[in-house]
Amino acid sequence: MSEIINKIKPAGSTIFKLIAGIVALIVASLFISNSIFYAEPGYIYHVRTVLGSEEVVTDVGYKFFPFGRYNSWKRAMTVQATKNPQSNRYKLSSDGNNNVNAESDTDNASANLPALNIMFLDQVDAYAEATVRFSIPSDEVSFLKLAHEYRSPENLLRTALMPAFKETLQSNASLMTAEDYYSGSRTEFNSEFENQMGQGIYLVRRIEVETQASIRARASANAALGTDQEQYGEGSKTIFVVQKLLDDNGLPRRKKQRFIDFGITVVSALVTEMRPNNKFVERMQLKQKASADRAIAREQRVQEEEQRLLAIARGEREVAERQAQAKVEQIQKTTEAETEKQLAITNANKLKAQAAISKDTAEINFEKAKIEAQTIRTLAEAEAYQKQVILEADNALAQKLDAEIQIQRLWAQAFSQRKVPTTVFGSSGQSGGAPVGSDGEVKAFMQLLTLDAAKRLNYDREIDTSSSK
């Protein structure tokens, strides 16, 4: 029996040692698993130890926390409103520790919401899609204050960031009308949203303002008034205006964002899409069509104006061409007239000079002719005197004899050349008979002609003998 007991003791000692080693290994494993974790990049860790101390871990790598707890906070958190959001998922371990994998798990760092229904100033509702990214503080004091207040990233998203996101987006929509937003103020809307997310929501007052209508309608019921109709309806309309409340320094008063007190800052705030209700879309389509029609009409008016200006320019060009052509013709005619004038002046001067020369020549010729006439007259008078003296001396006997000789010569020549028949039948003795061309008849005829010539010469054949006595 004792031998058996002695054999069992060494075996029990070995089993005990084995069990003790296993227990020690389990205790060491539990100690290590509950005292060491790996700090992922892009996260901040809130570590609490069994001794009640707290630590903020921002470095990457393995960290030791003896039998404590930790929460992982991502440095940047996102709140997003989209058309098809995913369900919010927040994974919490039973001991309150986050099981974080930086490469895949981001559930505790973002919140996906459905598109938010907002109301513009002109009572037009729309569904807005927006994204806001927040950055949590990394310094120990601010981070511990944030961790003490909200305890987990999920709680921070649910109770602070998401409500601020919704409230700011809705407040931003109440600053302008939907028509203003779609008429060119989209950039202003986005800028104001980011401004209010980071610095606080404006405190505003919505007031009604009555303005006069730019076009006053006229009635047409009274036919007696013709075109001078009375005005009807209201000439004014009421619009809503949002005024920002100002402080003593003239700066806008704001409702401060609560998360700013914990060192949280807004990295970016974007409004990605805005979908108004169908009635507003139909109204905007009609307005767009009207605007397009006005633009087309404006372009047509511009085109007509351009055509008018083109016609005017073309007419002015044609007038200018005609004026230029007329001016050229005028210059040409003026030049030709001036040339003709100069030629006429030259010809006139020439004729004047020729007339002067002719006048001088005529005067010279006149004087010459006068002298010649006087000479001829003197010669004629001398010759006449001479003839008169001669005639008075012999009664112009020589001239008369010469004339008589010439007359007789002519008659003799004519008589000698007369043609008479060789035989003439007739009776010259018969009284009153016809002449037959006898010599007596011819002689008588010649005497008659001689007397007639002497008569026409007006001279007397008789010799004046009285002068010789």
Secondary structure, 3 states (H helix, E strand, C coil): CHHHHHHHHHHHHHHHHHHHHHHHHHHHHHHHHCCEEEECCCEEEEEECCCCCEEEECCCEEEECCCCEEEEEECEEEEEEECCCCCCCCCCCCCCCCCCCCCCCCHHHEEEEECEEEECCCCCEEEEEEEEEEECCCCHHHHHHHHHHHCCHHHHHHHHHHHHHHHHHHHHHCCCCHHHHHHHHHHHHHHHHHHHHHHCEECEEEEEEEEECCCCCECCCCHHHCCCCCECCCCEEEEEEEEECECCCCCECEECCHHHHHCCEEEEEEEEEEEECHHHHHHHHHHHHHHHHHHHHHHHHHHHHHHHHHHHHHHHHHHHHHHHHHHHHHHHHHHHHHHHHHHHHHHHHHHHHHHHHHHHHHHHHHHHHHHHHHHHHHHHHHHHHHHHHHHHHHCCHHHHHHHHHHHHHHHHHHHHCCCCCCCCCCCCCCCCCCCCCCHHHHHHHHHHHHHHHHHHHCCCCCCCCCCCC
